[in-house]
Amino acid sequence: MMRGYDKAEALDFILQRIHAKDHPELAEMLPELISQTIDADMDYMHSHHVLDEEGNAGTEYYEDDEAFEYMVETLAQNNHLDPVRAVKLASLVDDYMDYQQAYLESKGLVDWE
């Protein structure tokens, strides 16, 4: 995890902003999917050296498109989603990225811009 990052707090922050009506095909899975998305995002950052082992800034920059693809592919595979639901998942991950950014900025943890 990122140093100073509270997954439970971030999950609550994000879930308050993502609406089931915007993702009806995945509505019953939203809490689990967002939790998994946070984990996949952190895994991406560690494996791509955006974060070091202690959760501090690493040697590389966060690549939005690459991270997005990594999260969608990871979640689609882990949840055995068919291609139609995988496309819907991409929309959810896009929303997640916006709200994750808002959470990080609200906590003063990082500014990706």
JOSULFEN-V168182 format. One line per field, one symbol per residue. burial: b if it has 16 or more other ideal C-beta (glycine too) atoms within 10 Angstrom, else e. A space follows every 50 residues. Layout:
# JOSULFEN-V168182
burial = ???
This chain:
# JOSULFEN-V168182
burial = ebeebeeeebbebbeeebeeeebeebeebbeebbbbbbbbbbebbbebeb beeeeeebeeebeeeebbebbbebbbeeeebeeebbebbbebbebbbebb eebbeeeeebeee
